[in-house]
Amino acid sequence: MEKIILYVDDAAYAREFLAKAPAGTVSTGAKHWVLVACAPRMTHRISKWVSHSARENWRGKWFAKTQEQVLPLLRRPGDEVTPVLAQGPLTDLTQRLKLEHGAARVIDARRPKLGVDMEPVTPGQKPAGHTGWALPGATLGLGALLVLANELAE
């Protein structure tokens, strides 16, 4: 049975990613999927207003909703799915899961974000969508404003 560790942070993007996946990624044959859900981070300022238990409760609800949307794509006859809620560094989690489940292929189906270097899931990995440079939103906005002003001036 082939084992695949799938990292997800957005159910809609993961569904899209799996639908467009190359034939070798979602090939026929029995698979054991380890679905690792990476909940969105909350800013440190929110800790002033929300208790730790409330944050963990929200993470649990987010995890259940994500599973509800992604699991139907992974559950095929003969396949197994083990859902995991990510906590701590992802490279450490990947190593722990590989020790627990044996040799496994790692697929990073997290949504790339402009201007954000996502945490790698394996040592030495460049995250998907990483371009090597990033522009802050204010710089992009200012550039768009200058282009618009130039167009209106002509």
C-alpha positions as CSV (number, residue, x, y, z in Angstrom):
1,M,0.0,0.0,0.0
2,E,1.4,3.3,-1.1
3,K,1.6,5.9,1.7
4,I,1.2,9.6,1.0
5,I,1.5,12.5,3.4
6,L,-0.7,15.4,2.1
7,Y,-0.3,18.9,3.6
8,V,-3.4,21.1,3.3
9,D,-4.2,24.6,4.6
10,D,-7.2,25.5,2.4
11,A,-9.8,22.8,1.5
12,A,-10.9,24.6,-1.7
13,Y,-7.4,24.9,-3.0
14,A,-6.6,21.3,-2.0
15,R,-9.6,20.0,-4.0
16,E,-8.5,22.0,-7.0
17,F,-4.9,20.8,-6.5
18,L,-6.0,17.1,-6.4
19,A,-8.2,17.5,-9.4
20,K,-5.3,18.9,-11.4
21,A,-2.7,16.5,-10.0
22,P,-0.6,14.5,-12.5
23,A,-1.7,10.9,-13.1
24,G,1.1,9.6,-10.9
25,T,0.0,11.5,-7.9
26,V,-3.5,10.1,-7.6
27,S,-2.7,6.8,-9.4
28,T,-4.8,3.6,-9.1
29,G,-4.1,1.1,-6.3
30,A,-4.5,1.1,-2.6
31,K,-3.2,4.2,-0.8
32,H,-2.9,5.2,2.8
33,W,-3.4,9.0,2.9
34,V,-2.1,10.9,6.0
35,L,-4.1,14.2,5.7
36,V,-2.2,16.9,7.6
37,A,-4.3,20.0,8.1
38,C,-2.4,23.2,8.8
39,A,-4.8,25.6,10.5
40,P,-4.3,29.3,9.7
41,R,-2.2,31.2,12.2
42,M,-3.8,33.8,14.4
43,T,-1.9,37.0,15.1
44,H,-0.2,37.2,18.5
45,R,-2.4,40.2,19.3
46,I,-5.5,38.1,19.3
47,S,-4.2,36.3,22.4
48,K,-5.2,39.4,24.4
49,W,-8.8,38.8,23.6
50,V,-9.2,35.0,23.1
51,S,-8.3,32.3,25.6
52,H,-6.1,29.4,24.7
53,S,-9.0,27.0,25.0
54,A,-11.1,29.1,22.6
55,R,-8.3,29.1,20.0
56,E,-7.9,25.3,20.3
57,N,-11.7,25.0,20.0
58,W,-11.7,27.1,16.9
59,R,-8.8,25.0,15.5
60,G,-10.8,21.8,16.1
61,K,-13.8,23.2,14.3
62,W,-11.6,24.3,11.4
63,F,-10.1,20.8,11.3
64,A,-13.5,19.1,11.2
65,K,-14.7,21.4,8.4
66,T,-11.5,20.8,6.4
67,Q,-11.8,17.1,6.8
68,E,-15.5,17.2,5.7
69,Q,-14.5,18.9,2.4
70,V,-11.3,16.9,1.6
71,L,-11.9,13.4,2.8
72,P,-14.5,12.5,0.1
73,L,-11.8,13.0,-2.5
74,L,-9.3,10.7,-0.8
75,R,-11.7,7.9,0.2
76,R,-11.8,5.4,-2.5
77,P,-12.4,1.6,-2.2
78,G,-9.4,0.1,-0.5
79,D,-7.9,3.4,0.6
80,E,-7.2,4.5,4.2
81,V,-7.1,8.1,5.5
82,T,-5.5,9.2,8.7
83,P,-6.3,12.9,9.5
84,V,-3.8,14.8,11.6
85,L,-4.0,18.4,12.9
86,A,-0.5,20.0,12.5
87,Q,1.1,21.5,15.5
88,G,4.7,22.6,15.8
89,P,7.3,22.8,13.0
90,L,6.2,20.9,9.9
91,T,9.6,19.4,9.1
92,D,9.5,17.7,12.6
93,L,6.0,16.5,12.0
94,T,7.0,15.0,8.6
95,Q,9.9,13.1,10.2
96,R,7.6,11.9,13.0
97,L,5.0,10.7,10.5
98,K,7.6,9.0,8.3
99,L,8.8,7.1,11.4
100,E,5.3,6.2,12.4
101,H,4.0,5.2,8.9
102,G,7.2,4.1,7.2
103,A,8.4,5.4,3.8
104,A,5.9,7.9,2.4
105,R,5.7,10.4,-0.4
106,V,5.1,14.0,0.8
107,I,2.7,16.3,-1.2
108,D,2.5,19.9,-0.3
109,A,-1.0,21.1,-1.3
110,R,-1.0,24.3,0.7
111,R,-2.2,27.5,-1.0
112,P,0.8,29.7,-1.9
113,K,0.6,33.2,-0.6
114,L,2.1,36.3,-2.3
115,G,4.8,37.8,-0.2
116,V,4.9,35.0,2.4
117,D,7.6,32.4,2.6
118,M,5.7,29.3,3.7
119,E,7.3,26.9,6.2
120,P,8.9,23.9,4.4
121,V,7.4,20.5,5.1
122,T,10.7,18.6,4.5
123,P,14.3,19.7,5.2
124,G,15.8,21.6,2.3
125,Q,12.5,22.0,0.5
126,K,11.5,25.2,-1.3
127,P,7.7,25.7,-0.7
128,A,5.4,25.5,-3.7
129,G,4.8,28.9,-5.3
130,H,8.0,30.3,-3.8
131,T,9.6,32.7,-6.3
132,G,12.6,33.8,-4.3
133,W,11.3,37.4,-4.0
134,A,8.3,39.1,-2.6
135,L,6.7,42.6,-2.9
136,P,4.8,44.0,0.1
137,G,1.2,44.9,-0.7
138,A,1.8,48.6,-0.1
139,T,4.5,48.6,-2.9
140,L,2.1,46.8,-5.3
141,G,-0.7,49.3,-4.5
142,L,1.6,52.3,-4.9
143,G,2.8,50.9,-8.3
144,A,-0.8,50.4,-9.5
145,L,-1.7,53.9,-8.3
146,L,1.2,55.4,-10.3
147,V,0.2,53.4,-13.4
148,L,-3.4,54.6,-13.1
149,A,-2.3,58.2,-12.6
150,N,-0.1,58.0,-15.7
151,E,-2.9,56.6,-17.7
152,L,-5.3,59.4,-16.6
153,A,-2.7,62.1,-17.3
154,E,-2.4,61.1,-21.0
